[in-house]
Amino acid sequence: MNVLVALAAVAGLFVVGMLGGVLGLGWIFGVIIPSLALLLFLGGMVAKVMGWSKSAVPFRIPTSCGQQKSLDWIPHSRLENPHTPLQAAGRMVLEVLFFRSLLRNTKAELVDGRRLVYRTDHLLWFAGLLMHWSFLIIILRHFRLMTNPVPGFVTFIENVDGFLEIGLPAVFITTITFLLGVTVLFYRRLTNPQVRYISLIGDYFPLFIFLGIGLSGVWMRHLDKVDIAAVKELMVGLFHFAPVVPEGISPVFYGHLFLASVLLAYFPFSKLTHMAGVFLSPTRNMANNNRAVRHVNPWDYPVKVHTYEEYEDELREKMVGAGVPVDKPLEKE
C-alpha cells in the first residue's frame, strides 16, 4: 500500500505539471513554483542546520572501529579512530565522498532456517554511491541550461560523461547509472523483508521522485525532443532573475520541472536532509582524544543532592523501627 500511494502521488504530480503546460500556465509552473521551491529549500535547510548547530554535544562520542592513539609502538588507526581534527576531517571526506561506513554494512541471513550468518552488503553501498555521484554530475551538467556562456567545467563534464558517443544525441553514462542506482535501491527496499517492514511512504516517495525526474529527462532527450532553445531561454531567465516564458515548450518539460520543484520543497522536511546532517554528526566529525585531553561537560552545573547521611538523619527512627540497619544508633531520650 505504501508503494502504491507513493507511486500514485508522484504520477499525479507529474500529470499536474504537464497540465500546467497544456493549459498555458507557464508563468506559474515555469517561474513562480520553481522560485518558491528554491526559496523553501534554502530557507528550510538553513533553519535545519541552525537548529542542529544549537544542540549541545556534552560528551565526545565519535564512533570508532580501530586502535586509538596510545603508546608510540602501538599502530594507530588514524582514519578509523582519529586523534586530531585533521584526521577527523580526513575521515569526513571519505564518509561524504565514498560512504565509507556504508561500505562496512552487513546483513544477517538465516541459512537452512536455523543458522544466522552475517555477510557484507556491498550492493547497497555500490548502488548508493552510483546514485549519489550520478545525481551530482547530472546537476552540474544542467548548468549548461542556466548559463550563457557555458562554463568550461560543464563542457568538460559533458565530454567525459558522453565519451562513449552512443546514439544521437549521445547517451550520457550518468543517465544509465543514475536510473540503475535508484532502481537497485527501490528493488532492495521492496524485496528485503526486514527493510520492507520498516519502510513508509516517505521512504518510497523520494525514490519515485528521482525515477520520475530521470525517466522524464530521458524522454525529452531521446524520445520526444523538446525545444531546447526555449528551455534554455526560460532557465537562463530564472538563473539571472529576469524570467521569461517562451512559447512552444513541451508539457513534458513542465512535468519534469514540477517534479524537480517538489523535490526541492520536500527536501528540508524529509530524510534527505542527511545531505547536510552528516557534517554535524558528532559520531563522525569529532576526534577521539579522550586519553590526551580532558573534556568538561558544559552541562555539568552544581546540582543540589540529598546525601545518605541527611536521608538517615531524616528517617532514622522509622528505619530502626522497620529493622533497617543504620550507621548511627538512635539516640535515647
Secondary structure, DSSP 8 states (H G I E B T S, - for coil): -HHHHHHHHHHHHHHHHHHHHHTT-HHIIIIIHHHHHHHHHHHHHHHHHHHHHTS---S------S--S-STTS---TTTS--SHHHHHHHHHHHHHH-HHHHT-EEEEEETTTEEEEEE-HHHHHHHHHHHHHHHHHHHHGGGGT-SS--HHHHHHHHHHTTT--TTTT--HHHHHHHHHHHHHHHHHHH-HHHHHH--HHHHHHHHHHHHHHHHHHIIIIIS---HHHHHHHHHHHHTT-----S---HHHHHHHHHHHHHHHHGGGSGGGHHHHGGG-HHHHS---TTTS----TT--------HHHHHHHHHHHHHHTT---SS-----
